[in-house]
Amino acid sequence: MPFDYHNLRAGAAVASSDEQFAQAVLEGLSKEPKRLPSWLIFDDRGSEIFTEITQLGEYHPARCEFEIFQTHKQVITDMLAKQAFRAIELGAGDGGKTQILLEHFIQNQLAFDYVPIDISEGAIKNLVAVLESRFSQSTMSVTGLAADYFDGLREIRAHSNLRNLVLFLGSTIGNMELSAAEQFVRKLRELLNEGDYVMIGFDLMKHPKTLYSAYNDSSGVFERFNLHLLDILNRKLGANFEKDHYVQQGHYNPSTHAVESHIYSTREQVVFIDALGREFSFGAWEPMQTEHSYKYTQTEIELLAEKSGYRIVKHLFDTHHNFVDSIWEVIK
Ligand SMILES: C[S@@+](CC[C@H](N)C(=O)[O-])C[C@H]1O[C@@H](n2cnc3c(N)ncnc32)[C@H](O)[C@@H]1O
């Protein structure tokens, strides 16, 4: 089947990811100050709201990455033209930007397969349907995987030995702290072969006021995105958060080099979480961190690549050097 999709998140995998989710919430709400990891927000609805974010004029990471792909699609095509390859996308979401590349690869008659992987089953199903409606006349075959990044990668590895191009876009790597990002790219390298490529989208450090506008949009989409986490906790863990009594704000924190979004409890309140069998108290205006988006310098990116066993092939910047898609080659 040229346009196919598989859900690897069934049975034991779902039970284990539900357990991981509950554990992350318990740990996060027990911290002082409270802090939940960014990945909790991405259920199907969370992915849909994130797509709205990528369409905001203020949200420069998506705007810049669209520009980078439009400007440099031929450079990427030339790099891949010599042999058949497989484009694997980690956390593909709606694949909006990637479709610029896929279309160009097809127009240039490159021989390739595309494997988008995302934890959100809804996002993967939609993406495969969109690709089928746009590209069914092409030779590209698409296999969407609803899976965790590394479960998806392990599954594919068992099936082929084509050269791989792994895409990790949208500044998703920024949701990890620097040490976790290093572990992530090292683990990724272990699953790849010598000569495989990795292309990672990094948001670069810039004026903190620009960062502030990007994460506090005037139409309130970011606030809706972060508060959606409370809906997820209510649904998945039987919590009783009342969303109307929380607000959101994001700001750049110079000591962590990251934009951090916080949800603030607008009054004293106690929340019961059934699945954890526990109550959690919130003071008036107590913050709870819900997002972390690390802002990189070019030097940090280069160090990350070199320390983790990659050779830097190219940096693709937008006009204003706000964002970079950095292409690395695996060295073994
Ligand atoms: C910041 S969004 C980026 C989406 C898209 N790549 C873009 O650039 O617009 C992160 C994506 O990664 C997915 N994701 C988060 N954690 C994941 C995991 N552990 N395994 C697979 N996908 C994950 C989310 O569902 C979401 O679609």
The ligand as an ORCA input file, in Angstrom:
! r2SCAN-3c Opt
* xyz 0 1
  C       6.327     21.094     18.575
  S       5.312     19.966     17.691
  C       6.060     20.039     16.081
  C       5.163     19.530     14.979
  C       5.777     19.631     13.569
  N       7.009     18.871     13.456
  C       6.048     21.070     13.208
  O       7.211     21.408     12.991
  O       5.084     21.842     13.118
  C       5.878     18.422     18.347
  C       5.244     17.181     17.722
  O       5.907     16.030     18.287
  C       4.929     15.069     18.708
  N       5.517     14.340     19.841
  C       5.785     14.808     21.076
  N       6.383     13.861     21.829
  C       6.494     12.763     21.043
  C       7.045     11.455     21.237
  N       7.601     11.099     22.395
  N       7.013     10.586     20.212
  C       6.452     10.939     19.019
  N       5.912     12.166     18.772
  C       5.940     13.067     19.763
  C       3.703     15.887     19.065
  O       2.505     15.141     18.995
  C       3.770     17.022     18.034
  O       3.065     16.704     16.844
*
